[in-house]
Amino acid sequence: MGAYDARCLTEQVFDSYKNGLDGRRFRSGGLYSVKGWFFVKLVALVLRCVLAAVLWEVRLRGVTVDGVLRSMGNICRVQCGDVVGVTEVTKRNRDLCEVFGVAVPTA
């Protein structure tokens, strides 16, 4: 059983080295694609760190960065012909906008 566990852990570590930071397989055909992918990942990581720092600064301990992104990800701009609108902006979304100093989305 110990040998099986050691093999399983070795495969997991090897698999993690083959994956990107987000756990997905990294497949690209060119050098510029790889550089662009890493740049986007770096910017996303910096933004996540800024969000975490703001949450820490305002003492929102129960709120996670993933929770903030999921909550704010529910807001969508909708357009039908000439009519433009925004999906429902909840109280939590309004509170998060206030915390981060961002205007509440409107049409």
C-alpha positions in Angstrom: 0.0 0.0 0.0 2.9 2.3 0.8 4.4 1.8 -2.7 1.0 2.6 -4.3 0.7 5.9 -2.2 4.3 6.9 -3.1 3.5 6.3 -6.8 0.3 8.3 -6.6 2.0 11.2 -4.9 4.8 11.1 -7.5 2.3 11.2 -10.3 0.5 14.1 -8.7 3.7 16.2 -8.3 4.7 15.4 -11.9 1.3 16.3 -13.1 1.4 19.6 -11.2 4.7 20.5 -12.9 3.0 19.9 -16.3 0.0 22.2 -15.5 -0.3 25.9 -15.3 -0.9 27.9 -12.1 -4.6 27.4 -12.4 -4.4 23.6 -12.7 -5.3 23.4 -16.4 -3.1 21.8 -19.0 -1.0 24.3 -20.8 -1.1 23.8 -24.6 0.3 26.3 -27.0 1.8 26.2 -30.4 4.1 29.2 -30.3 6.5 31.2 -28.3 4.4 34.4 -28.5 1.3 32.5 -27.3 3.3 31.2 -24.3 4.6 34.7 -23.4 1.1 36.2 -23.8 -0.4 33.4 -21.6 2.2 34.0 -18.8 1.6 37.8 -19.0 -2.1 37.4 -18.6 -1.6 35.0 -15.7 0.8 37.5 -14.1 -1.7 40.4 -14.4 -4.5 38.2 -13.0 -2.3 37.2 -10.1 -1.4 40.8 -9.3 -5.1 41.8 -9.4 -6.0 39.0 -7.0 -3.3 40.1 -4.6 -4.6 43.7 -4.8 -8.1 42.5 -4.0 -6.9 40.4 -1.1 -4.9 43.4 0.3 -8.0 45.6 0.1 -10.1 42.9 1.8 -7.5 42.6 4.5 -7.3 46.4 5.0 -11.0 46.9 5.4 -11.1 43.9 7.8 -13.5 41.8 5.7 -12.2 38.5 7.1 -15.1 36.2 6.0 -15.0 37.4 2.4 -12.6 35.7 0.0 -11.2 36.9 -3.3 -13.0 34.0 -5.1 -16.2 35.0 -3.4 -15.9 38.6 -4.6 -15.1 37.5 -8.2 -18.1 35.1 -8.2 -20.4 37.7 -6.8 -19.4 40.4 -9.2 -19.3 38.0 -12.1 -23.1 37.8 -11.9 -23.5 41.3 -13.2 -23.9 41.3 -17.0 -24.6 44.0 -19.5 -27.6 43.0 -21.7 -28.5 44.6 -25.0 -31.5 43.9 -27.2 -31.6 46.2 -30.1 -31.3 49.8 -28.8 -32.3 48.9 -25.3 -29.3 48.4 -22.9 -29.5 47.2 -19.4 -27.6 45.5 -16.5 -28.7 42.4 -14.7 -29.7 42.6 -11.1 -27.1 44.3 -8.8 -27.6 42.9 -5.4 -26.9 44.6 -2.1 -23.7 42.5 -1.7 -22.6 43.8 -5.1 -23.3 47.4 -4.1 -21.4 46.9 -0.8 -18.4 45.4 -2.6 -18.4 48.3 -5.1 -18.3 50.7 -2.2 -15.4 48.8 -0.5 -13.3 48.8 -3.7 -14.2 52.4 -4.7 -15.9 51.4 -7.9 -19.1 52.9 -9.3 -22.1 50.6 -9.2 -22.8 49.4 -12.7 -25.7 50.9 -14.5 -27.0 50.7 -18.1 
